[in-house]
Amino acid sequence: MESTTVASLVAVTTATLVTKADMSPFLWLLVLGFIIAFILAFSVGANDVANSFGTAVGSEVVTLRQACILATIFETLGAILLGAKVSETIRSGIIDIHMYNGSEPLLMAGSISAMFGSAVWQLVASFLKLPISGTHCIVGATIGFSIVARGYQGVKWLELLHIVSSWFLSPLLSGIMSAILFYFVRKFILNKDDPLPNGLKALPVFYAVTMGMNLFSIMFTGAPMLGFNRIPWWGTLFISLGCSLLTALVVWFVVCPRLKKKMKMLNEGIVIAELHGSQFHTVHKDSGIYKDLLLKLHLTKMGECMGESDDKPIRRNNSYTSYTMAIYGIHGFRETGEKRRSRMDSYNSYCTAVLDAAGVDALAVDLGDGESGEDPLEEEDVDELEIDKPEVSMLFQFLQILTACFGSFAHGGNDVSNAIGPLVALWLVYESASVASKAPTPLWLLLYGGVGICTGLWVWGRRVIQTMGKDLTPITPSSGFSIELASAVTVVIASNIGLPVSTTHCKVGSVVAVGWLRSRKSVDWHLFRNIFIAWFVTVPISGLISAAIMALFYYAFLPVN
């Protein structure tokens, strides 16, 4: 018995040594794969991380630097804790890897080709500031190398059909969800003369839904590192509902009273004065004249730009900039002659400009004699872009940060697979000399991918963040929260009922839908057209690049059939 065991051990050890010796000539493929995988992770960080924090930066709830710090923490945690499970899908869910039995070096070369094709197109898209789907990139690139190596029979074409349907399904579903949510937020909170009571009542519900949906999404993924794969679906649902209820109670009894106290102090601190001749009248910022005053300033400055002033005309669809410059124009330009142009892209910046320009707690503005009886809204066909009041902004700020952090954590777990899924296949093939290795994904590989993603975010992430947060449409904390929550809900629901959706496409659809609902002229449709074209060509371009590299390997370096 003992001799049999020893003999078996010797046989296994000998086979292992032979296997290692057989794969040693292909060590250069492994080294090359690690280099390209880091570049791919860099490109994922430069492009896809904008999904999580683009709207938060756009509304200036967080600065770009703060967003990068938060994203670094949560992307890395997500990659390590959640990334092992989703990497399996990228590793073997797109092509039939068993077709490469006996041709393991060919699969290694294919993994490198897929990473190269995906990385090149994502870097090009990031340079053009166009948000695209990293998952679609790697799928297209994997199909490209597989066609070169094994023809059409090894491709799971149903995956490609899902991708094509997601081009339309993702932005449509997410856009509808976001528009519905923002409609109710605007109707019951933003449009009220005093938005505070309804806002405080809704706050526990918003926090509960945010916490519950994100927890359910993370736990239902079944991350082995956290032991979630051992929890049944009903247990996941029960835990999520319990945490939601606890969150709602904490917000109602702790957060809401503190916010109410802060907002009372805020309401007592900002005053706008209206000047008629030599008389000053105190006007509360929440009164009906507030928006009319801002619009009057906007139209006045527009007239100066088109006539007497040398300044260039102000973009009509950027109300924040227009209002801020109007205040500066009346208070600063005429007295000092200084040609100062300030760009303000959020309501926080606008409020700062009001206080800075006033110098005190009041702002004196000449509205004319008021005898003409003309309605400012009728002077010009202006589609006014709504802006959040300071108390509304305070209500939604932390909610938006919380949603963005959850999104970043989930993104780190999901999209690290796009970066290192092929690298995991490459490593396991080299280690075991088998295309069907059942070994778990090594933790250090997930960390390697997370570091690459964070590097790309810090170096180049601002480009796509600019597109998602500012260029497509101006974003406020209330609209940003609606975009974040509704798109997250769409992804969770659609994924669990089998509908193919893309996180990137969902987020872009939500940004456009909410922007259009706020103001018909605030959406840059030319930019949206370019983004949609980029989605359309992602699979074929990444596939063609991958196929070209694979052909080079197949016919020049690895003539293996």
Secondary structure by P-SEA (a helix, b strand, c coil): caaaaaaaaaaaaaaaaaaaaaaccaaaaaaaaaaaaaaaaaaaaacccccccaaaaaaccccaaaaaaaaaaaaaaaaaacaaaaaaaaacccccccccccaaaaaaaaaaaaaaaaaaaaaaaaaacbbbbaaaaaaaaaaaaaaaccccccccaaaaaaaaaaccaaaaaaaaaaaaaaaaaaacccccccccaaaaaaaaaaaaaaaaaaaaaaaaacccccccccccaaaaaaaaaaaaaaaaaaaaccaaaaaaaaaaaaaacbbbbbbcccbbbbbcccccaaaaaaaaaaaaaaaaaaccccccccccccaaaaaaaaaaaaccccccccbbbbbbccaaaaaaaaaaaacccbbbbbccccccccccccccccbbbbbbcaaaaaacaaaaaaaaaaaaaaaaacccccccaaaaaaaaaaacccccccccccaaaaaaaaaaaaaaaaccaaaaaaaaccccccccaaaaaaaaaaaaaaaaaaaaabbbbbaaaaaaaaaaaaaaaacccccaaaaaaaaaaaaaaaaaaaaaaaaaaaaaaaccccccc
